[in-house]
Amino acid sequence: MRPHPIPLRAIFRHALGLGLPVLFLASCAAPQSTQIRPQDLTEMAAAMAQSLARAPAIMDRTPSSPEWFVSIQRVTNLTTDVIPARELWAVMALLRSSLPIRAFMQQRNIAFVLPAQRVRELRADPNLGAAVGDFDARFGSDRKVTHVMTAVFRSVTRATADARTDLYECDFEIVDLRTGRPVWADHFTFKRFASGAIWD
């Protein structure tokens, strides 16, 4: 894995003021950069909401259905970038707080929550705490968990003499704790092409 060429904390601090962070900077031997843009997270959230709504176990749910508490339990980084764990969890918090996912949760009576310790860690970090936002107490509670979600980030880099293309794939799965069976799984792929100095 390659280390970030510049501290991600500064990027989070600047970009959170604009809405969503710029994440996952990676470097080559020359000062090139490839990154997941705020637009990528927005598009992923919208695609996730649509995919979740089509799942057979979810499609017939309404706001009056028995509430599901889906705890995001594990986030794994298999990309070529070195990403601190807290920043991966900040990505999950930002996806959870996006408008498409919040609308989905209201329509299907499904709450996505993070383990309380993860929420405390994010809130304690002055650079990442804004990713948690003003969620209610249930956001960090796992007392009523009915389902668990896992996430895996992967990347494949294709390089030529003067450019590089990174293909990112984000795999998600939700498992029903009562049956031990998946109720939803999907992956979301997008490309980010970039070249030039990282300070451009």
C-alpha positions in Angstrom: 0.0 0.0 0.0 1.1 3.5 -0.7 0.9 6.2 2.0 -1.0 9.4 1.4 1.2 12.1 -0.1 -0.4 14.8 2.1 -2.3 14.5 5.4 -5.9 13.5 4.9 -6.9 15.4 8.1 -6.3 18.8 6.3 -8.4 17.6 3.4 -11.3 16.5 5.7 -11.2 19.8 7.5 -11.4 21.8 4.3 -13.9 19.7 2.4 -16.3 19.0 5.2 -17.1 22.7 5.1 -18.3 22.2 1.5 -20.5 19.2 2.3 -18.5 15.9 1.7 -14.8 15.2 2.1 -12.2 14.5 -0.6 -10.8 11.1 0.2 -8.3 8.4 -0.6 -5.4 10.3 -2.0 -2.7 8.0 -3.5 0.7 8.9 -4.9 3.0 7.7 -7.7 6.7 8.1 -7.9 6.0 11.5 -9.5 3.5 13.8 -7.7 0.4 12.4 -9.3 -2.9 12.1 -7.5 -6.0 9.9 -7.7 -8.9 10.5 -5.4 -12.5 9.6 -4.6 -14.4 12.9 -5.1 -17.4 14.1 -3.1 -19.5 13.5 -6.2 -18.4 9.8 -6.1 -19.8 9.4 -2.5 -23.0 11.2 -3.5 -23.5 8.9 -6.5 -22.7 5.8 -4.5 -25.3 6.8 -1.8 -28.0 7.3 -4.5 -27.1 3.9 -6.1 -27.1 2.2 -2.7 -30.6 3.6 -1.9 -32.0 2.4 -5.2 -30.4 -1.0 -4.8 -31.6 -1.5 -1.2 -35.2 -0.5 -2.2 -35.2 -3.3 -4.8 -34.1 -6.1 -2.4 -36.9 -8.7 -2.0 -36.6 -8.5 1.8 -36.9 -4.7 1.8 -39.0 -3.7 -1.2 -42.4 -4.2 0.6 -41.4 -2.4 3.8 -43.2 0.8 4.7 -42.7 3.5 7.4 -44.9 1.4 9.7 -43.0 -1.8 9.3 -41.1 -3.2 12.4 -37.9 -1.2 12.6 -34.6 -2.7 11.6 -31.4 -1.6 13.2 -28.6 -2.3 10.8 -25.2 -2.0 12.5 -22.2 -1.3 10.3 -19.8 -3.6 12.0 -16.8 -4.0 9.7 -15.1 -1.8 7.1 -12.2 -3.3 5.3 -9.7 -1.4 3.1 -8.3 -3.5 0.3 -7.4 -0.6 -1.9 -3.8 0.3 -2.8 -4.1 3.4 -0.5 -3.2 3.6 3.2 -6.4 4.9 4.8 -6.6 5.2 8.6 -9.5 3.2 10.2 -11.2 6.3 11.5 -11.3 7.8 8.1 -13.0 4.7 6.7 -15.6 4.9 9.4 -16.0 8.6 8.6 -16.9 7.5 5.0 -19.6 5.2 6.4 -21.0 8.0 8.6 -21.1 10.4 5.6 -22.9 7.8 3.4 -25.3 7.1 6.3 -26.1 10.9 6.6 -26.5 11.5 2.8 -29.9 12.6 1.6 -30.7 9.4 -0.5 -29.9 7.1 2.4 -31.8 9.2 5.0 -34.8 9.3 2.7 -34.6 5.5 2.3 -34.4 4.9 6.0 -37.6 7.0 6.6 -39.5 5.2 3.8 -38.5 1.7 4.9 -38.2 2.3 8.7 -34.6 1.1 8.7 -31.9 2.7 10.8 -28.2 2.4 10.0 -26.1 2.7 13.1 -22.4 2.6 14.0 -21.0 0.9 17.1 -21.0 3.4 19.9 -17.2 3.3 20.3 -16.7 4.2 16.6 -19.0 7.2 17.0 -17.2 8.4 20.1 -13.8 8.1 18.3 -15.1 10.2 15.4 -16.6 12.8 17.6 -13.4 13.0 19.6 -11.3 13.8 16.5 -11.5 17.5 15.8 -10.9 16.9 12.1 -13.3 14.1 11.5 -16.0 14.8 14.1 -18.1 16.8 11.6 -18.6 13.6 9.6 -20.8 12.3 12.5 -23.0 15.3 12.5 -25.9 15.8 14.9 -27.3 12.2 14.9 -29.5 11.1 17.7 -28.4 8.7 20.4 -29.5 5.7 18.4 -26.9 6.3 15.8 -24.2 5.1 18.2 -26.3 2.4 19.8 -26.1 -1.4 19.1 -28.6 -2.4 21.8 -31.4 -3.3 19.3 -29.4 -4.5 16.4 -31.4 -6.8 14.0 -28.9 -6.8 11.1 -25.2 -6.2 10.4 -23.6 -4.6 7.5 -20.0 -5.0 6.2 -18.2 -3.0 3.6 -15.0 -3.7 1.6 -13.2 -1.1 -0.5 -11.0 -2.4 -3.4 -9.1 -0.8 -6.1 -7.3 -1.7 -9.4 -4.9 0.8 -10.9 -4.2 0.9 -14.7 -1.2 3.1 -15.6 0.3 4.3 -18.9 3.3 6.5 -19.4 1.5 9.7 -18.8 -1.7 8.9 -16.9 -3.4 6.5 -14.5 -6.9 5.3 -14.1 -8.1 3.9 -10.8 -11.1 1.6 -10.7 -12.7 1.5 -7.2 -15.2 -1.1 -6.1 -17.2 -0.9 -2.9 -18.8 -4.2 -1.8 -21.6 -4.1 0.8 -23.6 -6.9 2.5 -26.4 -6.9 5.1 -27.1 -10.1 7.1 -30.2 -10.8 9.2 -29.0 -11.8 12.7 -32.1 -14.0 13.2 -31.4 -16.2 10.3 -27.7 -15.6 9.6 -28.6 -15.1 5.9 -27.8 -12.1 3.7 -30.9 -9.9 2.9 -29.0 -7.6 0.6 -25.6 -7.5 -1.2 -24.3 -5.3 -3.9 -21.2 -3.6 -5.2 -20.6 -0.2 -6.7 -17.8 0.6 -9.2 -16.6 3.9 -10.5 -13.5 5.3 -12.1 -11.5 8.3 -11.2 -9.0 9.7 -13.7 -6.5 12.3 -12.6 -3.1 13.6 -13.5 -1.0 16.5 -12.4 0.6 17.8 -9.2 -1.2 17.0 -6.0 -1.2 20.6 -5.0 -3.0 21.7 -8.3 
